[in-house]
């Protein structure tokens, strides 16, 4: 919910109260995505959400002393890079292809 409201404050400041109210009932995330799609902001939300999740995962890796070496060729990735990819896949529940396309 905090990420949703952060996005709303940044990109939809006039809709914050409405978005906040959406999350007072079950099914809020589905309604929120429909709301964003109606306003042409769904892809922007997915980009924002992905960036924030990647940042959080990288910060977690850093705080756990797991080194991330950036964007290496697949056969040159370190175990830490592979671990980050697995963590991201589990958090986002997306396919390995989508992860590769995101180039993290």
C-alpha distances in whole Angstrom, upper triangle without the diagonal:
4,5,5,6,9,10,10,12,14,15,15,15,17,15,12,13,13,10,8,11,10,7,10,12,13,12,10,9,13,13,11,13,16,15,15,18,20,19,20,17,16,18,17,13,14,16,14,11,15,16,13,13,17,17,15,18,21,20,20,23,25,24,25,28,28,29,28,31,29,30,33,35,34,37,37,34,33,32,29,28,29,26,24,24,24,21,19,21,19,16,16,18,20,24,26,27,24,24,27,27,24,26,24
4,5,5,6,9,10,10,12,14,14,14,17,15,12,13,14,11,10,13,13,11,13,16,16,16,13,12,16,16,13,15,18,17,16,20,21,20,21,18,17,19,17,13,15,16,13,11,14,15,11,12,16,15,13,17,19,18,18,22,22,22,24,26,26,28,26,29,28,29,32,35,34,37,36,33,33,31,28,28,28,26,23,24,24,21,19,21,20,17,17,20,22,25,27,28,25,24,27,27,23,26,24
4,5,5,6,9,10,11,12,13,14,17,15,12,15,15,12,11,15,14,12,15,17,17,17,13,12,15,16,12,13,17,16,14,17,20,18,18,15,14,15,13,10,11,12,9,7,11,11,8,10,13,12,12,15,17,16,17,20,21,21,23,25,25,26,24,27,25,26,29,31,31,34,33,30,30,29,26,25,26,24,21,21,22,19,17,19,18,15,14,18,19,23,24,25,22,21,24,23,20,22,20
4,5,5,6,9,10,10,10,12,14,12,9,12,12,8,9,12,11,10,13,15,15,14,11,9,12,12,9,10,13,12,11,14,16,15,16,12,12,14,12,9,11,12,10,8,12,13,11,12,16,16,15,18,20,20,21,23,25,25,26,29,28,29,27,30,28,28,31,33,33,36,36,33,33,32,29,28,28,27,23,24,24,21,19,20,20,16,15,18,20,23,25,26,22,22,25,24,21,24,22
4,5,5,6,8,10,9,9,12,10,7,9,10,7,7,11,11,10,13,15,17,16,12,12,15,14,11,13,16,14,13,16,18,16,17,14,14,16,14,11,14,15,12,11,15,15,13,15,18,17,17,20,22,21,22,25,26,26,28,30,30,31,29,32,30,31,34,36,36,39,38,35,35,35,32,30,31,29,26,27,27,24,22,24,23,20,19,22,23,27,29,29,26,25,28,27,24,27,25
4,5,5,6,9,10,10,13,12,9,12,14,11,11,15,15,14,17,19,20,19,16,15,18,17,14,15,18,16,14,18,19,17,18,14,15,16,13,11,13,14,10,10,14,13,10,13,16,15,15,18,19,19,20,23,23,23,26,28,28,28,27,29,27,28,31,34,34,37,36,33,33,33,29,28,30,28,24,25,26,23,21,23,23,19,19,22,23,26,28,28,25,24,27,26,22,24,23
4,6,5,6,7,9,12,11,9,13,13,10,11,15,14,14,17,19,20,19,15,13,16,15,12,12,15,13,11,14,16,14,14,10,11,12,9,7,10,11,7,8,12,12,10,13,15,15,15,18,20,20,21,24,25,25,27,29,29,29,27,29,26,27,30,32,32,36,35,32,33,33,30,28,29,28,24,24,26,23,20,22,23,19,18,21,21,25,26,26,23,22,25,23,20,23,22
4,5,5,5,6,8,7,6,9,10,7,9,12,12,13,16,18,19,18,14,13,16,14,11,12,14,12,10,14,15,12,14,10,12,14,11,9,13,14,11,12,15,15,14,16,19,19,19,22,24,23,25,28,28,28,31,33,32,33,31,32,30,31,34,36,36,40,39,36,37,36,33,32,33,31,28,28,29,26,24,25,26,22,21,24,24,27,29,29,25,26,28,26,23,26,25
4,6,6,5,8,8,6,10,12,10,11,14,15,15,18,20,22,21,17,17,19,18,14,16,18,15,14,17,18,15,16,13,15,17,14,12,16,16,13,14,17,16,15,18,20,19,19,23,24,23,25,28,28,28,31,33,33,33,31,33,30,31,35,37,37,41,40,37,38,37,34,33,34,33,29,30,31,28,25,28,28,24,23,26,27,30,32,32,28,28,30,29,25,28,27
4,6,6,10,11,10,13,15,13,14,17,18,18,21,23,24,23,19,18,20,19,16,16,19,16,14,17,18,15,15,12,14,15,11,11,14,13,10,13,16,14,13,17,19,17,19,22,22,22,24,27,27,27,30,32,31,31,29,31,28,29,32,35,35,39,38,35,36,36,33,31,32,31,28,28,30,27,24,26,27,24,22,26,26,29,30,30,26,26,28,26,23,25,24
4,6,9,9,10,13,14,12,14,17,17,18,21,23,24,22,19,17,19,17,14,14,16,13,11,14,14,11,12,9,11,12,9,9,13,12,10,13,16,15,15,18,20,19,20,23,24,24,26,29,29,30,32,34,33,33,30,32,29,29,33,35,35,39,38,35,37,37,34,32,33,32,29,28,30,28,25,26,27,24,22,25,25,28,29,29,25,25,27,25,22,25,24
4,6,5,7,10,10,9,12,14,14,16,19,20,22,20,17,16,17,15,12,13,14,11,10,13,13,10,11,9,12,14,11,11,15,15,13,15,18,18,17,20,22,22,23,26,27,27,29,31,32,32,35,37,36,36,34,35,32,32,36,38,38,42,41,39,40,40,37,35,36,35,31,31,32,30,27,28,29,26,24,27,27,30,32,31,27,28,30,28,25,28,28
4,5,6,9,10,10,11,14,15,16,19,21,23,22,18,18,20,18,15,17,18,14,13,17,16,13,15,13,16,18,15,14,18,18,15,17,20,20,19,22,24,23,24,27,28,28,30,32,33,33,35,37,37,37,35,37,34,35,38,40,41,44,43,41,41,41,38,36,38,37,33,33,35,32,29,31,31,28,26,29,30,33,34,34,30,31,33,31,28,30,30
4,6,8,9,10,12,13,14,16,18,21,23,22,18,19,20,17,15,17,17,13,13,16,15,13,15,14,17,19,17,16,20,21,18,20,23,23,22,25,27,27,27,30,32,31,33,36,36,36,39,41,40,41,38,40,37,38,42,43,44,47,47,44,45,45,42,40,41,40,36,36,37,35,32,33,34,30,28,31,32,35,37,36,33,33,36,33,31,33,33
4,6,5,6,9,10,11,13,15,17,19,18,15,15,17,14,11,14,14,10,11,14,13,11,14,12,15,17,16,14,18,19,17,18,22,22,21,23,26,26,26,29,30,30,31,34,35,35,37,40,39,40,37,39,37,37,41,42,42,46,45,42,43,43,40,38,39,38,34,34,35,33,30,31,31,28,26,28,29,32,35,34,30,31,34,32,29,32,32
4,5,5,6,9,10,11,13,16,18,18,14,14,17,14,11,14,15,12,12,16,16,14,16,14,16,18,16,14,18,19,16,17,21,21,19,21,24,24,23,27,28,28,29,32,33,32,35,37,37,37,36,38,35,36,40,41,41,45,44,41,42,41,38,37,37,36,33,33,34,31,28,30,29,26,25,27,28,32,34,34,30,31,33,32,29,32,31
4,5,5,6,9,10,11,14,17,17,14,15,17,14,13,16,17,13,14,18,17,16,19,17,18,21,20,17,21,22,20,20,24,24,22,24,27,27,26,29,31,30,31,34,35,35,37,40,39,40,39,41,39,39,43,45,44,48,47,44,45,44,41,40,40,38,35,35,36,33,31,32,31,28,27,29,31,34,37,37,33,33,36,35,32,35,34
4,5,5,6,9,10,12,15,15,11,13,14,11,10,13,13,10,12,15,14,14,17,15,16,20,19,16,20,22,20,19,23,24,22,24,27,27,27,30,32,31,32,35,36,36,38,41,40,41,39,41,39,39,43,44,44,47,47,44,45,44,41,40,40,38,35,35,35,33,30,31,31,27,26,28,29,33,35,35,32,32,35,34,31,34,34
4,5,5,7,9,11,13,13,9,10,12,9,7,11,12,9,10,13,13,13,15,13,14,17,16,13,16,18,16,16,20,21,19,20,24,24,23,26,28,28,29,32,33,32,34,37,36,37,35,38,35,36,39,41,40,44,44,40,41,40,37,36,36,34,31,31,32,29,26,27,27,23,22,24,26,29,32,32,28,29,32,30,28,31,30
4,5,6,7,10,13,13,10,11,14,12,10,13,15,12,14,17,17,17,19,17,17,20,19,16,18,20,18,17,21,22,19,21,24,24,23,26,28,27,28,31,32,31,33,36,36,37,36,38,36,37,40,42,41,45,44,41,41,40,37,36,37,35,32,32,32,29,27,28,27,24,23,25,27,30,33,34,30,30,34,32,29,32,31
4,5,5,8,11,12,9,12,14,11,10,14,15,12,15,18,17,17,20,19,19,22,21,18,21,23,21,20,24,25,23,24,27,27,26,29,31,31,31,34,35,35,36,39,39,40,39,41,39,40,43,45,44,47,47,44,44,43,40,39,39,37,34,34,34,31,29,30,29,26,25,27,29,32,35,36,32,33,36,35,32,35,34
4,6,6,9,9,5,8,10,7,7,11,11,10,12,15,15,16,18,16,16,19,19,16,18,21,19,18,22,23,21,22,26,26,25,27,30,30,30,33,35,34,35,38,38,39,37,40,38,38,41,43,41,45,45,42,42,41,38,37,37,35,32,32,32,29,27,28,26,23,22,24,25,29,32,32,29,30,33,32,30,33,32
4,5,7,8,5,7,10,9,8,12,13,12,14,17,18,18,20,18,17,20,20,16,18,21,19,17,20,22,20,20,24,24,23,25,28,27,27,30,32,31,32,35,35,36,35,38,36,37,40,41,40,43,43,40,40,39,36,35,35,33,30,30,29,27,25,26,24,21,20,22,24,28,30,31,28,29,32,31,29,32,30
4,7,9,7,11,13,11,12,15,16,15,17,20,20,21,23,21,21,24,23,20,22,25,22,21,24,26,23,23,27,27,25,28,31,30,29,33,34,33,34,38,37,39,38,41,39,40,43,45,43,46,47,43,43,41,39,38,38,35,33,33,32,29,28,29,27,24,23,25,27,31,34,35,32,32,36,35,32,35,34
4,6,6,10,11,10,11,15,15,15,17,20,20,21,23,22,21,24,24,21,22,25,23,21,24,27,24,24,28,29,27,29,32,31,31,34,36,35,36,39,38,40,39,42,40,41,43,45,43,46,47,43,43,41,39,38,38,35,33,33,32,29,28,28,26,24,23,24,26,30,33,34,31,32,35,34,32,35,34
4,5,8,9,9,11,14,14,15,17,19,20,22,23,22,20,23,24,20,21,24,23,20,23,26,24,23,27,28,26,27,31,31,30,33,35,34,34,38,37,39,38,40,39,39,42,43,41,44,44,41,41,39,37,36,35,33,31,31,30,27,26,26,24,21,21,21,23,27,30,31,29,29,33,32,31,34,33
4,6,6,6,9,10,11,12,15,16,17,19,20,19,17,20,21,17,18,22,21,18,21,24,22,21,25,27,25,26,30,30,29,32,34,34,34,37,36,38,36,39,37,37,39,40,38,42,42,39,40,38,36,35,34,32,30,29,28,26,24,23,22,20,19,19,21,24,27,28,26,27,30,29,28,31,30
4,5,5,6,9,10,10,12,14,15,17,18,16,15,18,18,15,16,19,18,16,19,22,20,20,23,24,23,25,28,28,27,30,32,32,33,36,35,36,35,37,35,35,38,39,38,41,42,38,39,37,35,34,33,31,29,28,28,25,23,23,22,19,18,19,21,24,28,28,25,26,30,29,27,30,29
4,5,5,6,9,10,10,12,14,15,16,14,12,15,15,12,13,16,15,13,16,18,17,17,20,21,20,22,25,25,25,28,30,30,30,33,32,33,31,34,32,32,35,36,34,38,38,35,35,34,32,30,30,28,26,25,24,22,20,20,19,16,15,16,17,21,24,25,21,22,26,25,23,26,25
4,5,5,6,9,10,11,12,14,15,14,11,14,16,13,13,17,17,15,17,20,20,19,22,24,23,24,27,28,28,30,33,33,33,36,34,36,34,36,34,33,36,36,35,38,39,36,37,36,34,32,31,30,28,26,26,24,22,21,20,18,16,16,18,21,24,24,21,23,26,25,23,27,27
4,5,5,6,9,10,11,13,14,13,12,15,16,14,15,18,18,16,19,22,21,21,24,26,25,27,30,30,30,33,35,35,36,38,37,38,36,38,36,35,38,39,38,41,42,39,40,39,37,35,34,33,30,29,29,27,25,24,24,21,19,20,21,24,27,27,24,26,29,27,26,29,29
4,5,5,6,9,10,11,12,11,9,13,13,10,12,15,14,13,16,19,18,18,21,23,22,24,27,27,27,30,32,32,33,36,34,35,33,35,33,33,36,37,36,39,40,37,38,37,34,33,32,31,28,27,27,25,23,23,22,20,17,19,20,23,26,26,23,24,27,25,23,27,26
4,5,5,6,9,10,10,9,6,10,11,9,10,13,13,12,15,17,17,17,20,22,22,23,26,27,27,29,31,32,33,35,34,34,32,34,31,30,33,34,33,37,37,35,36,35,33,31,30,29,27,25,26,24,21,21,21,18,16,17,17,20,23,23,20,21,24,22,21,24,24
4,5,5,6,9,10,10,8,12,13,12,13,16,16,16,18,21,21,21,24,26,26,27,30,31,31,33,35,36,37,39,37,38,35,37,34,34,37,37,36,40,41,38,39,38,36,34,34,33,30,29,29,28,25,24,24,22,19,20,20,23,26,25,22,24,27,25,24,27,28
4,5,5,7,9,9,8,12,13,11,13,16,16,16,19,21,20,21,24,25,26,27,30,31,31,34,35,36,37,40,38,39,36,38,35,34,38,38,38,41,42,39,40,40,38,35,35,34,31,30,31,29,26,26,26,23,21,22,22,25,28,28,24,26,29,26,25,28,29
4,5,5,6,5,5,9,9,8,10,13,13,13,16,18,18,19,21,23,23,25,27,28,29,31,33,34,35,37,35,36,33,35,32,31,34,35,35,38,39,36,38,37,35,33,33,32,29,28,29,27,24,24,24,22,19,21,21,23,26,25,22,23,26,23,22,25,25
4,5,5,6,5,8,10,10,11,14,14,15,17,19,20,21,23,25,25,27,29,30,31,33,35,36,37,39,37,37,34,36,32,31,34,35,34,38,39,36,38,38,36,33,33,33,30,28,29,28,24,24,25,23,20,21,20,23,25,24,21,23,25,22,21,25,26
4,6,8,8,11,13,13,15,17,17,18,20,22,23,24,26,28,28,30,32,33,34,36,38,39,40,42,40,41,38,39,36,35,38,39,38,42,42,40,42,42,39,37,37,37,33,32,33,31,28,28,29,26,23,25,24,26,29,28,24,27,29,26,25,29,29
4,5,8,11,11,11,14,15,16,17,19,21,21,23,25,26,27,29,31,32,33,35,37,38,39,41,39,39,36,38,34,34,37,38,38,41,42,39,41,41,39,36,36,36,33,32,33,31,28,28,29,26,24,25,25,27,30,28,25,27,29,26,24,28,28
4,6,8,8,10,12,13,14,16,17,19,20,22,23,25,26,28,29,31,32,34,35,36,38,40,38,37,34,35,32,31,34,35,34,38,39,37,38,39,37,34,34,34,31,29,31,30,26,26,28,25,22,24,22,25,27,25,22,24,26,22,21,25,26
4,6,5,6,9,10,10,12,14,15,16,18,20,21,22,24,26,27,28,30,31,33,34,36,34,34,31,32,29,28,32,33,32,36,36,34,36,36,33,31,31,31,28,26,28,27,23,24,25,22,19,21,20,23,25,24,20,22,24,21,19,22,23
4,5,5,6,9,10,10,12,14,15,16,18,20,21,22,24,26,27,28,30,31,33,34,32,32,30,31,28,27,30,31,30,34,34,32,34,33,31,29,29,29,25,24,25,24,20,20,22,19,16,18,17,20,22,21,17,19,21,19,17,21,21
4,5,5,6,9,10,11,12,14,15,16,18,20,21,22,24,26,27,28,30,31,33,31,30,27,28,25,24,27,27,27,31,31,29,31,31,29,26,26,27,23,22,23,22,19,19,21,19,15,17,16,18,20,18,15,16,18,15,14,17,18
4,5,5,6,9,10,11,12,14,15,17,18,20,21,23,24,26,27,29,30,32,30,29,26,27,24,23,27,28,28,32,32,29,31,31,29,26,27,27,23,22,24,23,19,20,22,19,16,19,18,20,22,20,17,18,19,17,14,18,18
4,5,5,6,8,10,10,12,14,15,16,18,20,21,22,24,26,27,28,30,28,28,26,27,24,24,27,28,28,32,32,29,30,30,28,25,26,25,22,21,22,21,17,18,19,16,14,17,16,19,21,20,16,17,20,17,15,18,18
4,5,5,6,9,10,10,12,14,15,16,18,20,21,22,24,25,27,28,26,26,23,25,22,21,24,25,25,28,29,26,27,27,25,22,23,22,19,18,19,18,14,15,16,14,11,13,12,15,17,16,13,13,16,14,12,15,15
4,6,5,6,9,10,11,12,14,15,16,18,20,21,22,24,26,27,25,24,21,22,19,18,22,23,23,27,27,24,26,26,24,21,22,22,18,17,19,18,14,15,18,15,12,15,14,16,17,17,13,13,15,13,10,13,13
4,5,5,6,9,10,11,12,14,15,17,18,20,21,22,24,26,24,24,21,23,20,20,23,25,25,29,28,26,27,27,24,22,23,22,19,18,20,18,15,17,18,15,13,16,16,19,20,20,16,15,18,16,13,15,15
4,6,5,6,9,10,11,12,14,15,16,18,20,21,22,24,23,23,20,22,20,20,23,25,24,28,28,25,25,25,22,20,21,20,17,16,18,15,12,14,15,12,10,13,13,17,18,18,15,14,17,16,13,15,14
4,6,5,6,9,10,10,12,14,15,16,18,20,21,22,20,20,17,19,17,16,20,21,21,24,24,21,22,22,19,17,18,17,14,13,15,13,9,11,13,10,8,12,11,14,15,15,11,11,13,12,9,12,10
4,6,5,6,9,10,11,12,14,15,16,18,20,21,19,19,16,18,15,15,19,21,21,24,24,21,22,22,19,17,18,18,14,14,16,14,11,14,16,13,12,15,15,17,17,17,14,12,15,14,10,12,10
4,5,5,6,9,10,10,12,14,15,16,18,20,19,19,17,19,17,18,21,24,23,27,26,23,23,23,19,18,19,18,14,15,17,14,12,14,15,12,12,15,16,19,19,20,17,15,17,17,13,15,13
4,5,5,6,9,10,10,12,14,15,16,18,17,17,15,18,16,17,20,22,21,25,24,20,21,20,17,16,16,15,11,12,13,10,8,11,12,8,8,12,13,16,16,18,15,13,16,16,12,14,11
4,5,5,6,9,10,10,12,14,15,16,14,14,12,14,12,13,16,19,18,21,20,17,17,17,14,12,14,13,9,10,12,10,7,11,12,10,10,13,13,16,15,16,14,11,13,14,10,11,8
4,5,5,6,9,10,10,12,14,15,14,14,12,14,13,15,18,21,21,24,22,19,19,19,15,14,16,15,11,13,15,12,11,14,15,13,13,17,17,19,19,20,17,15,17,17,13,14,11
4,5,5,6,9,10,10,12,14,13,14,13,16,15,17,20,23,22,25,24,20,20,19,15,15,16,14,11,13,14,11,10,14,14,11,12,16,17,20,19,21,19,16,18,19,16,16,13
4,5,5,6,9,10,10,12,11,12,11,14,13,15,18,20,19,22,21,17,16,15,12,11,13,10,7,10,11,8,7,11,11,9,11,14,15,17,17,19,17,14,16,18,14,14,11
4,5,5,6,9,10,10,9,9,8,11,10,13,16,19,18,21,19,15,15,14,11,10,13,11,8,10,12,10,10,13,14,13,14,17,18,19,18,20,18,15,16,18,15,14,10
4,5,5,6,8,10,10,10,10,13,14,16,19,22,22,24,22,19,17,17,13,13,16,14,11,14,15,13,13,16,16,14,16,19,20,23,22,24,21,18,20,21,18,18,14
4,5,5,6,9,8,11,11,15,15,18,20,23,22,24,22,19,17,16,12,13,15,12,10,13,14,10,11,15,14,13,15,18,20,22,21,23,21,18,20,22,19,19,15
4,6,5,6,5,7,8,11,13,15,17,20,19,21,19,15,13,12,8,10,12,9,8,11,12,10,11,15,15,14,16,19,20,21,20,22,21,17,19,21,18,17,13
4,5,5,6,7,8,11,13,16,18,21,21,23,20,17,15,14,10,12,15,12,11,14,16,14,15,18,18,17,19,22,23,24,23,25,24,20,21,23,20,19,15
4,5,8,10,12,15,17,20,22,25,24,26,23,20,18,17,13,15,17,14,13,17,17,15,16,20,19,18,20,23,24,26,25,27,26,22,24,26,23,22,18
4,6,9,11,15,17,20,21,24,23,24,22,18,16,14,11,13,15,12,12,15,15,13,15,18,18,17,20,22,24,25,24,26,25,22,24,26,23,22,18
4,6,9,13,15,18,19,22,22,22,20,17,14,13,10,13,15,12,12,16,17,15,17,20,20,19,22,24,25,26,24,27,26,23,24,26,24,22,18
4,7,10,12,15,16,19,18,19,16,13,10,9,6,9,11,9,9,12,13,12,14,17,17,17,20,22,22,23,21,23,23,19,20,23,21,19,15
4,6,9,13,13,16,16,17,14,11,9,9,6,8,11,10,10,13,14,14,15,18,19,19,21,23,23,23,21,23,23,19,19,22,19,17,14
4,6,9,10,13,14,15,12,9,8,9,6,6,9,9,8,10,13,13,13,16,18,17,19,21,21,21,18,20,19,16,16,18,16,13,10
4,7,7,11,12,13,10,8,7,10,8,7,10,12,11,12,15,16,16,18,20,20,21,23,22,22,19,20,20,16,16,18,16,13,10
4,6,10,11,13,11,9,10,12,10,8,11,13,11,11,15,15,14,17,19,19,19,22,20,20,17,18,17,14,13,15,13,10,8
4,7,9,11,10,8,10,13,12,9,11,14,12,11,15,16,15,16,19,20,19,21,19,18,15,15,15,12,10,12,11,7,6
4,6,8,6,6,9,12,12,9,11,14,13,12,15,17,16,18,21,22,21,22,21,19,16,16,17,14,11,14,13,9,9
4,6,5,6,10,13,14,11,11,15,15,13,16,19,18,18,21,23,22,23,20,19,15,15,16,14,11,13,14,10,11
4,5,5,9,11,12,9,9,13,13,11,13,16,16,16,19,21,20,20,18,16,12,12,14,12,9,12,13,10,11
4,6,9,11,13,11,10,14,15,14,16,19,19,19,21,23,23,23,21,19,15,16,18,16,13,16,17,14,14
4,6,10,11,10,10,14,14,14,16,19,19,19,22,24,24,24,23,21,17,18,19,17,14,17,18,14,14
4,7,8,6,7,10,11,10,13,15,15,16,19,20,21,21,20,19,15,16,17,14,13,16,16,12,11
4,5,5,6,9,10,11,13,14,15,17,19,20,21,22,21,20,17,19,20,16,15,19,18,15,13
4,5,5,6,9,10,10,12,14,15,16,18,20,20,20,19,16,19,20,16,16,20,19,16,14
4,5,5,6,9,10,10,12,14,15,16,18,19,19,19,16,19,19,15,16,19,17,15,12
4,5,5,6,9,10,11,12,14,15,16,18,17,17,14,16,16,12,12,15,14,12,9
4,5,5,6,9,10,11,12,14,15,16,15,14,11,14,15,11,11,15,14,12,10
4,5,5,6,9,10,11,12,14,15,15,15,13,16,16,13,14,17,16,14,12
4,5,5,6,8,10,10,12,13,14,14,12,15,14,11,12,15,13,12,9
4,5,5,6,9,10,10,11,11,11,8,11,11,7,9,12,11,10,7
4,5,5,6,9,10,10,10,10,9,12,12,9,11,14,13,13,11
4,5,5,6,8,10,11,12,11,15,14,11,13,16,14,14,11
4,5,5,6,8,8,10,10,12,11,8,11,13,11,12,9
4,6,5,5,6,7,7,10,9,7,10,12,11,13,11
4,6,5,7,9,10,13,12,11,14,16,15,16,14
4,6,8,11,12,15,13,11,15,16,14,16,14
4,5,9,11,13,10,9,13,14,12,14,13
4,7,9,12,10,10,14,15,14,16,15
4,7,8,6,7,11,11,11,13,13
4,5,5,7,9,10,11,13,13
4,5,5,6,9,10,11,11
4,5,5,6,9,10,12
4,5,5,6,9,10
4,5,5,7,7
4,5,5,7
4,5,8
4,6
4
